[in-house]
Amino acid sequence: MASLGFCKIDDLQLSKNSSNAVSEIKDLIGSGNLLSVSTASIPLFQIFFSPGKGTAFEATIAVREYDWELFGNALGASGKITRSRIFNIAYNQEIFTYGKEQKFWRCVSEASK
C-alpha cells in the first residue's frame, strides 16, 4: 500500500458533489456494517433455531459439522465489497476534482484499496 503521507490536508473545502459522495460513503459503511452483522448471525440461526435442533446434543453436532471455512470466507468478503465500493466512489471523485479536494479523494481511494 502506498504511503498516506499526503493525507494531511489543511483548510479543505468540499464541493457539493464531494459532499454528496461523502454521504454516499457513510451510507455504504452503515450498509456494510449491517451486512457483516447479518452474515455473522447466520450460523446462530442455522445451528440453534433450525427445525430438528431441539436438543443440546443436536446443536453440538451442528456446531461441529458447520462449514466454518465457508462462513469465514463469506464474512471476510463483506468487508472487501464495502471497501471496493468506497474505492470506486473515491476514485471517480479523484478523477473529477483538483487541488486539495483531489488530494483528499486520493487519500480515501488509497486507504480503501
C-alpha positions, 0 to 999 in steps of 0.5 A: 500500500502506498504511503498516506503521507499526503493525507494531511490536508489543511483548510479543505473545502468540499464541493457539493458533489464531494459532499454528496459522495461523502454521504454516499460513503457513510451510507455504504459503511452503515450498509456494510456494517449491517451486512457483516452483522447479518452474515455473522448471525447466520450460523446462530440461526442455522445451528440453534433455531433450525427445525430438528435442533431441539436438543443440546446434543443436536446443536453440538453436532451442528456446531461441529459439522458447520462449514466454518471455512465457508462462513469465514470466507463469506464474512471476510468478503463483506468487508472487501465489497464495502471497501471496493465500493468506497474505492470506486466512489473515491476514485471517480471523485479523484478523477473529477476534482483538483487541488486539495479536494483531489488530494483528499479523494486520493487519500480515501481511494488509497486507504480503501484499496 
